[in-house]
Amino acid sequence: MFRGSIPAPLRSIIYEHAGTWPGEDIYVGCSGNFTIERVLHARFGDTRRVHGNDIQAYSCALGWFLAGQPLEYTLRPEYEDELGWLHPYLEDRTDLMATLMLGTRFLQFVGKDGAYYRRMMDATRDQWPRMHEKTATKLKGLETRLGGFFAGDVRDYLDQEVPEDAPVVMFPPFYAADYQAQFAPIDAAFAWPEPVFGELTEDGKERIIEQVQDRPNWVLGLHIERPELRDRLAGVVQTANRGLPIYVYAAAGPRRIVRPRQPIETIKMPKIGQDDELGERMTLHVLSGGQFAAIRSQFMSKSILPGSPLIACGVAVDGKLIGAFAYLPPKFDPNCAYLMSDFPVSWTRYRRLAKLIVMAASTREAQLLVQRSLSKRIDSWSTTAFTDRPNSAKYGRGIPGVKLQKRTQPGADGIHAYQLQYGGPLGTYDLAGALDLWKRKHGKDTLR
């Protein structure tokens, strides 16, 4: 029901440290999706008051809802034509909150041209009564409550609202681009009492860290290591081998380190060599989770967070591994599988080998494997690319049927300039046809 989360080990550290704090009220800064507040409620129930803070449209709505305060959200006039059908679901306080929560998933499709966006909006309207009722029912049964909520700059919150001796806990979203873009569609579609806040500069981040430390009891999670706080390091949380670590600092208390243990297995197949030429027969080989983890760690960017695929395949030509791809189940369109990973062996002579892996993932043979895994028909695929260019070199040109479906700027990963959504058909050609086409279009583009 809540979008996003913080890792379970970090929740455990907060739960453990909070048990040693004296007093009654606890203050959370940059509440986000209120995971920390839910941890504190699990620890104390209603015996201690927890206060929240944020600036985003979604987070403020949830904060005001949990604090029992009014929700003053109204549909903007320019959205009446497309979203006027929501009015019956905006009158009751709980119904309004349920609508906003569901809005984090479907409002991104509003106002966009193209068959894909129309299909997503049609599906949303068809399923809306059931989805809304389910979400509203969960909200009515929600036990977490806030003692108060402050909509505004966390620096003002810490200076003006939080008592000097009160415990403070926060995991601030210093990469505000993993954070603002997620809830921007609500801000666009709804008018609401937006708080005033300053730009979060590097100096502003330093100020927040200083303000938290001014309290006698605090826990602070950061994605960056702070050498000057080493004596306050309460834990290091890294839940995946290539995931960003979270450095947890605290005023006092126990220390712990949580590191991932990812089982890997060897793929018993030679990889294509640096100077090898591609052969004539391309094949797919289903990989175990450990085999996929091993090759993914070797060839994918370390900044890309890992995931657990529905099905993963190695791609080989004449018995030599040239790359791999993996699919997840459909996310929105029930007939469209999500291509979560596709990458080549990086050291080859071929500049455009990555395109061949995408083409292999689009073949009839790949379609059959995905359909067997899901026991249903799948006729298309989609994927997301993060890049500093407005088009992807890998997906953008030279692969039949592939189209750019959406371009978002800035990219939601907080690192790249663009987030690009690509998609294409499944099963329009077989492996032999894909290899032949790739050789004719891209095979001559080599490094040597």
C-alpha positions as CSV (number, residue, x, y, z in Angstrom):
1,M,0.0,0.0,0.0
2,F,2.9,2.4,0.8
3,R,5.2,3.3,-2.1
4,G,8.9,2.6,-1.5
5,S,10.7,1.5,1.7
6,I,13.9,1.4,3.7
7,P,15.8,-1.9,4.1
8,A,14.8,-4.2,6.9
9,P,18.2,-4.1,8.6
10,L,18.0,-0.3,8.9
11,R,14.5,-0.7,10.3
12,S,15.9,-3.1,12.9
13,I,18.6,-0.7,13.9
14,I,16.0,2.1,14.4
15,Y,13.8,-0.3,16.4
16,E,16.7,-1.3,18.6
17,H,18.0,2.2,19.3
18,A,14.6,3.7,19.9
19,G,14.1,1.4,22.8
20,T,16.8,3.2,24.8
21,W,15.5,6.7,24.3
22,P,13.9,8.5,27.3
23,G,10.9,10.7,27.2
24,E,7.7,10.5,25.3
25,D,7.7,12.3,21.9
26,I,9.9,11.2,19.0
27,Y,10.4,13.3,15.9
28,V,11.1,11.9,12.4
29,G,12.4,14.2,9.6
30,C,11.9,13.7,5.9
31,S,9.2,11.1,6.5
32,G,8.8,10.0,2.8
33,N,6.5,6.9,3.0
34,F,6.5,6.8,6.8
35,T,8.4,3.6,7.1
36,I,10.3,4.9,10.2
37,E,7.0,6.0,11.8
38,R,5.6,2.5,11.3
39,V,8.7,1.0,12.9
40,L,8.3,3.2,15.9
41,H,4.6,2.3,16.2
42,A,5.6,-1.4,16.1
43,R,8.0,-0.7,18.9
44,F,5.9,1.5,21.2
45,G,2.3,1.2,20.0
46,D,0.3,4.2,21.2
47,T,2.5,4.7,24.4
48,R,4.7,7.3,22.7
49,R,3.8,10.1,20.3
50,V,5.6,10.1,16.9
51,H,5.8,13.3,14.8
52,G,6.5,13.4,11.1
53,N,7.7,15.9,8.5
54,D,8.0,16.3,4.7
55,I,7.4,18.6,1.8
56,Q,6.1,16.4,-1.1
57,A,2.5,16.3,-2.1
58,Y,2.0,12.6,-1.4
59,S,4.0,12.5,1.8
60,C,2.2,15.6,3.2
61,A,-1.2,14.0,2.4
62,L,-0.2,10.8,4.2
63,G,1.2,12.8,7.1
64,W,-1.9,14.9,7.6
65,F,-4.0,11.8,7.3
66,L,-2.1,9.9,9.9
67,A,-2.2,12.9,12.2
68,G,-5.9,13.3,11.8
69,Q,-5.6,16.7,10.1
70,P,-7.7,17.9,7.1
71,L,-6.7,16.9,3.5
72,E,-7.1,20.0,1.3
73,Y,-6.5,18.5,-2.1
74,T,-8.6,19.4,-5.1
75,L,-8.4,18.5,-8.7
76,R,-6.8,21.2,-10.8
77,P,-9.2,22.7,-13.5
78,E,-7.0,21.7,-16.4
79,Y,-7.3,18.0,-15.4
80,E,-11.1,18.0,-15.2
81,D,-11.7,16.5,-18.7
82,E,-9.4,13.6,-18.1
83,L,-9.9,13.0,-14.3
84,G,-13.3,14.4,-13.6
85,W,-14.5,10.9,-13.0
86,L,-12.5,10.8,-9.8
87,H,-14.8,13.4,-8.0
88,P,-16.9,10.8,-6.2
89,Y,-13.7,9.4,-4.7
90,L,-12.5,12.8,-3.4
91,E,-15.2,13.7,-1.0
92,D,-14.6,11.4,2.0
93,R,-11.2,11.9,3.7
94,T,-10.3,8.2,3.5
95,D,-11.5,8.0,-0.1
96,L,-9.3,11.0,-1.0
97,M,-6.2,9.5,0.6
98,A,-6.8,6.2,-1.2
99,T,-7.1,8.1,-4.5
100,L,-3.8,9.9,-3.9
101,M,-2.1,6.6,-3.1
102,L,-3.3,5.0,-6.2
103,G,-2.4,8.2,-8.1
104,T,1.3,7.5,-7.5
105,R,0.8,4.6,-10.0
106,F,-1.5,5.8,-12.7
107,L,-1.2,9.6,-12.9
108,Q,2.0,9.3,-14.8
109,F,-0.1,8.2,-17.8
110,V,-2.4,11.2,-17.8
111,G,-2.0,13.7,-20.7
112,K,0.3,11.4,-22.7
113,D,-0.3,10.6,-26.3
114,G,0.0,7.1,-27.7
115,A,-1.8,3.7,-27.6
116,Y,0.2,2.5,-24.6
117,Y,-0.9,5.4,-22.3
118,R,-4.6,5.2,-23.5
119,R,-4.5,1.5,-22.8
120,M,-3.1,2.0,-19.3
121,M,-5.7,4.7,-18.5
122,D,-8.6,2.5,-19.8
123,A,-7.4,-0.4,-17.6
124,T,-7.2,1.9,-14.6
125,R,-10.8,3.1,-15.0
126,D,-12.0,-0.4,-15.6
127,Q,-10.4,-1.7,-12.4
128,W,-10.8,1.5,-10.3
129,P,-13.8,0.6,-8.1
130,R,-12.1,-2.6,-7.0
131,M,-8.6,-1.1,-6.5
132,H,-10.0,1.9,-4.6
133,E,-12.2,-0.1,-2.3
134,K,-9.3,-2.4,-1.5
135,T,-6.9,0.6,-0.7
136,A,-9.6,2.5,1.3
137,T,-10.3,-0.6,3.4
138,K,-6.6,-1.0,4.2
139,L,-6.4,2.7,5.2
140,K,-9.4,2.3,7.6
141,G,-7.6,-0.6,9.3
142,L,-4.3,1.2,9.6
143,E,-3.1,1.4,13.2
144,T,-0.2,3.8,12.8
145,R,-1.0,7.3,13.9
146,L,1.0,10.5,14.3
147,G,1.1,12.9,17.2
148,G,1.6,15.7,14.7
149,F,2.9,16.5,11.2
150,F,4.9,19.5,10.0
151,A,4.7,20.3,6.3
152,G,7.8,22.3,5.5
153,D,11.6,22.4,5.3
154,V,13.2,19.9,7.6
155,R,15.7,22.6,8.7
156,D,12.8,24.8,9.9
157,Y,11.3,21.7,11.5
158,L,14.4,20.9,13.5
159,D,14.9,24.5,14.5
160,Q,11.3,25.5,15.3
161,E,9.3,22.4,16.1
162,V,11.6,19.8,17.6
163,P,12.4,20.3,21.3
164,E,16.1,20.4,22.0
165,D,16.0,17.3,24.2
166,A,13.7,15.2,22.0
167,P,15.0,12.1,20.0
168,V,15.3,12.6,16.2
169,V,15.5,9.9,13.5
170,M,15.8,10.4,9.8
171,F,17.0,9.0,6.5
172,P,17.1,12.2,4.4
173,P,16.7,11.9,0.6
174,F,19.8,13.8,-0.4
175,Y,19.4,12.5,-3.9
176,A,16.1,14.5,-4.3
177,A,15.7,14.1,-8.0
178,D,15.3,8.7,-5.8
179,Y,12.6,11.1,-4.5
180,Q,10.7,14.2,-6.1
181,A,10.0,12.6,-9.5
182,Q,8.2,9.6,-7.9
183,F,5.4,11.8,-6.5
184,A,5.5,14.7,-9.1
185,P,2.3,13.5,-10.9
186,I,0.2,14.2,-7.8
187,D,1.6,17.7,-7.5
188,A,0.7,18.3,-11.2
189,A,-2.9,17.0,-11.0
190,F,-4.0,18.3,-7.5
191,A,-4.0,21.8,-5.9
192,W,-2.9,21.6,-2.3
193,P,-1.5,23.8,0.4
194,E,2.2,23.5,-0.7
195,P,4.7,24.3,2.0
196,V,7.6,26.8,1.6
197,F,11.0,25.3,1.6
198,G,14.5,26.3,0.5
199,E,16.8,24.7,-2.1
200,L,18.7,21.8,-0.7
201,T,22.3,22.7,-1.5
202,E,25.4,21.0,-0.3
203,D,25.6,23.5,2.5
204,G,22.0,22.7,3.3
205,K,22.8,19.1,3.7
206,E,25.6,19.8,6.0
207,R,23.3,22.0,8.1
208,I,20.8,19.1,8.5
209,I,23.5,16.7,9.6
210,E,24.6,19.3,12.2
211,Q,21.1,19.9,13.4
212,V,20.4,16.3,14.0
213,Q,23.6,15.9,16.1
214,D,22.5,18.7,18.3
215,R,20.1,16.4,20.1
216,P,21.1,14.0,22.8
217,N,19.4,11.0,21.1
218,W,19.4,10.5,17.3
219,V,19.8,8.0,14.4
220,L,20.8,9.3,11.0
221,G,21.0,7.2,7.8
222,L,23.1,8.4,4.9
223,H,24.2,7.1,1.5
224,I,27.6,8.7,2.0
225,E,30.3,7.8,4.5
226,R,31.2,10.6,7.0
227,P,34.8,10.1,8.3
228,E,34.3,12.7,11.0
229,L,31.4,10.7,12.4
230,R,33.2,7.4,12.5
231,D,33.0,7.1,16.3
232,R,29.2,7.4,15.9
233,L,28.8,4.7,13.3
234,A,26.1,2.4,14.5
235,G,25.8,0.2,11.4
236,V,26.5,-0.3,7.7
237,V,23.6,-1.7,5.7
238,Q,24.1,-3.1,2.2
239,T,21.4,-5.6,1.2
240,A,22.7,-6.4,-2.3
241,N,26.2,-6.9,-3.7
242,R,26.0,-3.9,-6.0
243,G,23.5,-1.9,-3.9
244,L,24.4,1.4,-2.4
245,P,25.5,1.0,1.3
246,I,23.6,3.0,4.0
247,Y,25.8,4.3,6.8
248,V,23.8,4.6,10.0
249,Y,25.1,7.0,12.6
250,A,23.7,7.4,16.1
251,A,24.3,9.3,19.3
252,A,25.0,6.0,21.2
253,G,24.1,2.3,21.3
254,P,25.1,-1.0,19.7
255,R,26.8,-1.4,16.4
256,R,26.2,-3.8,13.5
257,I,27.2,-4.5,9.9
258,V,24.8,-6.0,7.5
259,R,26.4,-7.2,4.2
260,P,24.8,-9.3,1.4
261,R,25.7,-12.9,0.7
262,Q,24.8,-13.6,-2.9
263,P,25.2,-17.3,-4.0
264,I,26.8,-17.6,-7.4
265,E,27.3,-20.5,-9.8
266,T,29.7,-21.0,-12.6
267,I,28.3,-21.1,-16.2
268,K,29.9,-24.1,-17.7
269,M,30.3,-22.6,-21.1
270,P,33.3,-20.6,-22.6
271,K,32.8,-16.9,-23.2
272,I,33.5,-15.3,-26.5
273,G,37.1,-14.1,-26.7
274,Q,38.4,-10.6,-27.4
275,D,39.3,-11.3,-31.0
276,D,36.8,-14.1,-31.8
277,E,34.4,-13.7,-34.7
278,L,30.7,-14.6,-34.2
279,G,29.7,-17.9,-35.5
280,E,26.5,-19.0,-37.3
281,R,24.2,-20.5,-34.8
282,M,22.7,-18.6,-31.9
283,T,21.1,-20.4,-28.9
284,L,19.4,-19.6,-25.6
285,H,20.3,-21.3,-22.3
286,V,18.1,-21.0,-19.2
287,L,20.3,-19.8,-16.2
288,S,19.9,-20.6,-12.6
289,G,19.7,-17.7,-10.1
290,G,23.3,-18.2,-9.1
291,Q,24.5,-18.3,-12.7
292,F,22.7,-15.2,-13.6
293,A,24.0,-13.4,-10.5
294,A,27.6,-14.4,-11.5
295,I,27.5,-13.1,-15.0
296,R,25.5,-10.0,-14.0
297,S,28.1,-9.0,-11.4
298,Q,30.8,-9.4,-14.0
299,F,29.4,-7.4,-16.9
300,M,26.6,-5.0,-15.6
301,S,27.2,-1.6,-14.3
302,K,27.8,-1.5,-10.5
303,S,25.3,1.3,-10.1
304,I,22.4,-0.9,-11.3
305,L,20.6,-2.5,-8.4
306,P,20.1,-6.3,-8.8
307,G,16.8,-8.0,-8.8
308,S,15.4,-11.5,-8.9
309,P,14.2,-12.4,-12.4
310,L,11.3,-14.5,-13.5
311,I,13.5,-16.2,-16.1
312,A,17.1,-15.5,-17.1
313,C,18.9,-16.8,-20.2
314,G,22.4,-16.9,-21.5
315,V,22.9,-16.1,-25.2
316,A,25.5,-18.1,-27.0
317,V,26.8,-18.3,-30.6
318,D,28.4,-21.6,-31.7
319,G,28.6,-22.6,-28.0
320,K,30.3,-19.4,-26.8
321,L,28.5,-17.2,-24.3
322,I,28.1,-13.6,-25.7
323,G,25.7,-12.1,-23.1
324,A,22.5,-12.6,-21.1
325,F,19.0,-11.2,-20.5
326,A,16.3,-11.6,-17.9
327,Y,12.6,-11.0,-17.7
328,L,10.2,-10.0,-14.9
329,P,6.4,-10.6,-15.0
330,P,4.2,-7.9,-16.6
331,K,3.9,-4.7,-14.6
332,F,1.0,-2.9,-16.1
333,D,0.0,-4.5,-19.4
334,P,-0.8,-8.2,-18.7
335,N,0.6,-9.2,-22.1
336,C,3.8,-7.2,-21.9
337,A,6.8,-8.8,-20.0
338,Y,9.4,-6.5,-18.4
339,L,13.0,-6.9,-19.7
340,M,14.9,-6.2,-16.5
341,S,18.4,-6.9,-17.7
342,D,20.2,-7.3,-21.0
343,F,24.0,-7.1,-21.5
344,P,26.8,-8.4,-23.6
345,V,30.2,-9.8,-22.8
346,S,32.0,-6.5,-22.6
347,W,35.5,-7.2,-24.1
348,T,34.6,-8.3,-27.6
349,R,35.6,-6.6,-30.9
350,Y,31.9,-5.8,-31.7
351,R,30.7,-2.3,-30.8
352,R,27.0,-3.1,-31.1
353,L,26.9,-6.6,-29.5
354,A,24.4,-5.2,-26.9
355,K,21.8,-4.9,-29.7
356,L,22.1,-8.5,-30.5
357,I,21.3,-9.4,-26.9
358,V,18.1,-7.3,-27.1
359,M,17.2,-8.9,-30.4
360,A,17.8,-12.4,-28.9
361,A,15.5,-11.5,-26.0
362,S,12.8,-10.5,-28.6
363,T,12.8,-13.8,-30.6
364,R,10.1,-16.5,-30.8
365,E,12.3,-18.8,-28.7
366,A,12.6,-16.2,-25.9
367,Q,8.8,-15.6,-26.2
368,L,8.2,-19.3,-25.7
369,L,10.4,-19.4,-22.6
370,V,8.6,-16.4,-21.0
371,Q,5.2,-17.8,-21.8
372,R,6.0,-21.1,-20.2
373,S,7.2,-19.4,-17.1
374,L,4.0,-17.4,-16.8
375,S,1.6,-20.0,-18.3
376,K,0.0,-17.2,-20.4
377,R,0.4,-15.5,-23.7
378,I,3.0,-12.6,-23.9
379,D,3.3,-10.6,-27.1
380,S,5.5,-7.7,-26.2
381,W,8.2,-6.4,-23.9
382,S,9.2,-3.1,-22.3
383,T,12.3,-1.9,-20.4
384,T,13.8,1.2,-18.8
385,A,17.1,2.8,-19.6
386,F,18.9,5.6,-17.7
387,T,21.2,7.7,-19.8
388,D,22.6,11.2,-20.2
389,R,21.4,11.3,-23.8
390,P,17.8,11.7,-25.0
391,N,17.9,8.4,-26.9
392,S,19.5,5.0,-26.0
393,A,22.2,3.8,-28.4
394,K,21.3,0.2,-27.5
395,Y,17.6,0.3,-28.0
396,G,17.2,3.4,-30.2
397,R,18.0,2.3,-33.7
398,G,18.4,-0.8,-35.8
399,I,16.1,-3.2,-33.9
400,P,12.8,-3.9,-35.7
401,G,9.7,-2.8,-33.9
402,V,11.4,-1.2,-30.9
403,K,10.0,2.3,-30.0
404,L,10.7,4.9,-27.4
405,Q,7.5,5.0,-25.3
406,K,8.4,7.6,-22.7
407,R,11.1,10.1,-22.0
408,T,11.5,11.6,-18.5
409,Q,13.9,14.3,-17.5
410,P,15.7,14.2,-15.1
411,G,16.1,10.4,-14.7
412,A,14.5,9.0,-11.5
413,D,17.8,7.4,-10.4
414,G,19.1,10.8,-9.4
415,I,22.3,10.2,-11.5
416,H,21.4,10.4,-15.2
417,A,19.8,13.1,-17.2
418,Y,17.1,11.0,-18.8
419,Q,14.9,8.0,-18.0
420,L,13.7,6.3,-21.2
421,Q,11.0,3.7,-21.6
422,Y,11.4,1.5,-24.6
423,G,9.3,-1.4,-25.8
424,G,8.8,-3.8,-28.7
425,P,7.1,-6.9,-30.0
426,L,8.0,-10.5,-29.0
427,G,8.3,-13.2,-31.5
428,T,8.5,-11.4,-34.8
429,Y,11.6,-13.3,-35.8
430,D,13.6,-16.4,-34.6
431,L,17.2,-16.7,-33.4
432,A,18.6,-17.5,-36.8
433,G,16.8,-14.5,-38.3
434,A,18.0,-12.2,-35.5
435,L,21.6,-13.2,-35.9
436,D,21.4,-12.8,-39.7
437,L,19.8,-9.3,-39.4
438,W,22.3,-8.1,-36.8
439,K,25.3,-9.2,-38.9
440,R,24.0,-7.3,-41.9
441,K,23.1,-4.1,-40.0
442,H,25.7,-4.0,-37.1
443,G,28.2,-6.8,-37.5
444,K,30.8,-4.7,-39.4
445,D,31.1,-2.1,-36.7
446,T,34.1,-3.4,-34.9
447,L,37.0,-2.1,-32.7
448,R,39.7,-3.9,-34.7
